[in-house]
Amino acid sequence: MIRKSTTMVLGALFGLYASSQALAAADQVVIGDIDDLSGVYADALGVAGLDVINFAIEDFGGTVLGKKITVLSVDHQNKPDIGASKFREWADQNGLTLVLGGSNTGVSIAMSKVAAAKKIPFIAVGAGGASLTGADCTPYTVHYAYDTTALGNGTATALVKEGGKTWFFITADYAFGTQLQDAATKVVLANGGKVIGSVRAPLGTTDYSSFMLQAQASGAQVLGLANAGADSSNSIKAAEEFGITKTMKPAALLAFLTDIHAVGLQTAQGLYLTTGWYWDLNDETRAFGKRFFAKVKRMPTMDQIGYYSATMQYLKAVKAVGSTDSDKVMAQLKKTKISDVFTKDGYIREDGAMVHSMYVMQVKKPAESKYPWDYYKVVRVMKGEEAFGASPDASCPFIKK
């Protein structure tokens, strides 16, 4: 009887705790930030992601539907199990209503599965893999800023049209690198080019000497760098140090503004890359850049402005439907055109891809740069359908065939 009574008391206490947690959650909107805060992608988004989330909350007015907006943050350390388990924990214990983040395709795929199970919107910003809106898509996943399809259609197309017909890839050895190389390869082959070879480099590689020697020995015209973040800047530096840039054209299939800043214009000049945003495009982007610089002491990347835009669009959707109900919010997000400081022609496709214009850029020569962070010149603007594809990915399981 004592054991039975104790169990009943504990059950009652747990019920009261659960009720109090539910009441607390009902009074707030909870945004989770699960990202690489200390690894190879930390400069591309990282801790500054919290700053732009707070910028968006501030610009929105600080509350939505009279509810407090709470932000949670954690470093996923580029480990899928950490990202997924923290997502699940916040969903079960903290009244989670939205997750932003990724910066790693493998982590984002794991988190997408939790989003589907918990029916909580997940906006992936920074993870490149296009499978997030293809084979790994869910009704609750949105892929923001860019994907491997858009990157390949931009940079690879530009290089092939300039005569770079033969390619050798140095590729990040996980899902993102594989998908990026595959996307670029399709473009190269479709334009009459050829891939001579490739080599896989572990995430976080610091010594690229053996990979560069293999690339040099291949005789290819283009060195395709299918990596990002610190891996991208380290491989760009290595290409310059080994003199590879004298015989091969380096193609940064994904490079951020912070990567170019890290290597310097002297080393990066002439490099082609594709981006979804640049701080120096117009007066509106420059104003945001200056606001960000005042807080962070550097100019924002497309991932950081992507966080701002995604947060703002989510809060607008919650306000529009008068609820944080995930299905209602997702429906609202997919029917609303996106026109803000990030893009003027954005929309979220049925498969979750946020389609918008992308920019093929070339890094300026030192003499062409007129002021700090003046690094890019626009080579070409791709409309959203050209960059991401004209229709939803047929491999997405919930898309009607």
N, C-alpha and C positions, 0 to 999 in steps of 0.2 A: 504493500500500500504506500509505503514511504517512497519507493522507487517510482511508482505510478504518479504520485502527487508531484514529485520533483519534475518528472517529465512534463506534466501538465503546466506547471509554473514556467518552466523553460520555454515551452511552446507558446504560452501566452506572452511572455516577455519578447520572444522573437517576433510574434505577430504585432505587438506594439511598436517594436523597432522598425519593422518593415512598413507599417502604416505611417510612422513619422518620416521615414525616408521618402515614401511616396508623396506625402504632403509637401515635404521640402522640395522635391523634384518638380512638383506641379507649379511651384512659385518661381521657377527659373528655367531659362534656356541654357543648356549645358553643351558647350563646344569643346571637343577634344582635339588636341594637336599631338599627333604621333608622328615623329619625324627624326631624322638623323641630326642630332644636336652637337655631336662631337667627332664625327668620322669624316670620310672623304667628301661627303655632300653638305657638310655643315655651313660652308660659305654660300652655297647656292640658295639655301632657305634657312635652315637652322634656327638659332635663338631669335634672329630678327623676324622670323615668322610670327612670333608672339606680338612683336611691335605692330606689324601691319594688321593683325587680327584686331588689336586694340584700337588702331586708327579707324578701322571700319566700324567697330562698335561705337566709338566716339562720334563719328560722322553720322551714324544712324540715329543717335540720340541717347544711347546708353541703356535703353530698355526696349523691349518689344512686347506688345500686348500687355503692358504694365508689369512684365516680368523681368527680374534681374537676369543679366547675361553673365554666366560663369564660364571661365576658360580653364581647362585642365591641359597639362603638357607633360610629355615624357619622351625620353630618348629611346628609340627602338634599336639603336646600335647595329642597324642593318641586319637584324635577326628576325625572320618571319614569326617565330614563336613568341617573341617579346611583343611585337606589334599586335598579333592576334589576341594574346592573353590579356593585354592591357585594354584593348577594345572591349573584350568580353567582360572584364571586371568593371569597367566604367558603366557599361550597359546594365549590368546586374545591380550595381551598388550606388551609382552616382546620378541616375536620372539622365543619362546621355541622350542628346537629341541630334547631334551632328558630329562626324569626325572629319577633320582635315588632315592631310598629310601623305606620307609615302616616301618620296625621294629614293625609292628602291622598288623596282618592279616586283621582286620576289616577296618583299614584305607587303606590298599593296595587294597582291593576289591573295595572300593569306588573310588580310584584313577585309577584302571584299567578301570572302566567304562568311566572315562573322557578320558583316553588314547585312547579307542576305538572311542569315539565320535569325538575327535580332531585329531585322526590319528597321534599320537605322541608316539614314543617308550617309554615304561616305564619298567625299570629294577628294580624289587623288590629284595632288598637285606636286609635280617633281618626279614622279615615276613615269618613265617613258614608254614602257611596253604597251603596244597597241592591243595586245590580247585582253587588256582590261575592258575594252569595249568589243571584244571578239569572243574567243572561246572561254575567257574568264569573266565575261560580263555578268552583271546581276541587275535586277530592277532598281537597286538602291545605290548603284555606283555611278558617279559622274567623273569623267576624265578631263581635267582642266589643263590649260596652258599649251600643251603640245603632246605629240606622241611619236613613236618611231616611224610611222607612216609619213607624217608631215615632214619630219627631219630628213628622211631619205628623199622624198620628192623635192625638197629644197636644195640641200647641199650637193647630193649626188648628181642631180640634173644639171646644176650649174657647172660642176667640174667636167662632166662628160661633154657638155656642149662646148667647153673650152679646149677640148682635145684630149682630156684625160680618159683614155679608153681602157687602160689596163690598171687593175687595182690590187693592192695587198692590204689586208685588214689586220689591225691590232685591236682585239676585241675583249671587253670586260667579260670575265668567265662566269656569267650567270644570266638569268632570263633576259634582262634588259639588253645586254651586249648582243646576245643571240638574235633577239628581235630587231635590233638596230642594224646589225650586219645583214640580216635577211632582207630588210626593207630597202637598204641601199643597193644590195645585190640585184634585186628585181629591177630597179631603175637603171643600173649599169647595163644589165643584159638587154633590157627593152630598148636601149639606145645604141645597141651594137657594140657594147664594151665587153670586157672579159675580166673575171676575177682569177688572178694567177695563184693566190694563196692567202692564208690567214694564220694567225696564231692567237691563242687565248692567254690573257694575262689576269692573274688573280686580283680580286678587288683589293685596293690599297697597295698595289705594287709601287715601289719606290725606285727600283733598279730596272730600267727598260733596255739595258744594253744588249742582251741576247735577242730580244724581240726586234730591236732596230737593225741588228746585223742580218737577221732573217729577211726583213723587209728590203734592206739594201741589196741583198744577194738575189732577190726575186726579179729585179729589173723592171718592176712595175712603174708606171708613170705617176700613180696616185697612192699616197699612204692614207688609207681610211682609218680614222681613229674612232672606233665604236665604243667609246667610254665617256665618262663625265666627271665633273668635279675635280678633286685633286688628282685623280688618275689622268684626266685630260691635260691639265697643266703640266704634270710631270712628263707625260709622253711628248708634249709639244717642245718642252725644254730639251728632252733627250734627242729629238729629231734635229734640233738646231745644233746641239753639241756634236753629234755624229756626222754633221755635214749632209744629212739626208735631204734637207730642203734645197740643196744645190742640184739634185738630180730627180727628186720626186716632189710633187705638189701635195702638201699635207691638207687633208680635209677633216675638219673638226665636225663630226656628225652631230655632236652635242657639246657646245662650249658655252659657258656662262660669262657674263661681264666680269665677274670676280676672277675667273680663270685667266682672262686676258690681262687683267690688272696684275695678277700674280706673276705672269711671265714677262710682261712689258711689251710695248709696241715694237721694240727693236727685234725681238724674237718672234712675235706673233704677226707682224706686218704681212699683208697679202693673204692671210688665212681666210677661207670661206667658211661660213657657218649659217645656221638657220635659227631664228628666234621668233617668239611670239610677241615680243615687246622690247622696246628700247627707251631709256629715259629721255633721250634727246630728240624724239620724233617731232614734238610740237609743244606749244605753250602749256597745255594741260599735263603732259607727261613730265615736262621739265619742272612744273610746280610740285608734282608729287615727288619727283627725284630730290628736290631741295628740302622738302619736308622730311623725307626719309634720311637724307644726309645729316640733317641737323640732329637727328636722334642716334643714328648708327655710325656716322662718320664714313660712309661709303655710299655709292649709288646702288639702287635696288636692281635685282635680277628679275627675269620674267617669272620665276617661281614666287618671289616675294610679292610682286604686284598681283600675281595669280591668287595668292592667299587673301589679299585685300578684296579683290573682286568676288571671289567665291563666298567669303564671309558676308559681304554686302548683299549678294544675290540670294543667299539663304535667308537672311533676315527679312528681306523684301518679300520673299515667298511666304514666310511665316505670317507676316503682317497681312498679306493679301488674302490668305485662306483663313486667317483668324485662329490658327491652331499650329501646334508642332506635330500634328499627325503626319507620320512619314509618307504615307501614300498620297495624301492631299498635297504635301509640300513637293514631292517628286513630280507630281502631275503639273503643278504650277511652274516649277523650274523648267520643265520641258516645253511649256507653251509660251514662255516669256522671252522676248528678244533681249539680248544683253548689249547695252550701250553705256559704257562707263570709261574710266581712265585706262582700262586694260584693252578694251576693244570696242569698236563701234558697230560691228556686224556679227556679233556672236549669237549662237543659239545652241541648245543642248539637243542633240539628235536622239532618236528613239533608243539607240543602243548605249547612250550615256556619253558619247563623245561631244565635247564642247567645241563646235566648229567655228572657226574665225580666221581672219587673214593672218598669214605668216610672212616673215621678212627674210629674204636671203641677203646676208650682209657680207661685206669684206672688211677685214681689219685694216685700219688706216696705217700709212707710213708715219713715222714719228714727225716728219715735217708737215704732214697734213693735219695733225691734231692741234687744235687752237686753244684748248683749255683742259683742265683735269677731267678725266673720264670721257673725253671726246675720242671714242675708239672706233666707231663703226661708220660705214657709209652704205646706204641702201643700194643693193644691186637689182633686186626685183621684189615686187610684192605679189604673193600668191593669194588668190581668193580662197576662202575656206574650203570649198568643194574640191578645188584643185589640190590643196594641201592634204586634207583628211579623207578625201573620197566623196563621191557624189551621193552615196546611199549608205544606209547602215550596214555594218559587217554581218554578212550572212551566217557566219559561224557563231554569232551570239545566240545562246540557247533559247532566250525568250522572245526573239524577234519572229514575227509571223512570216512564214515562208510563202 
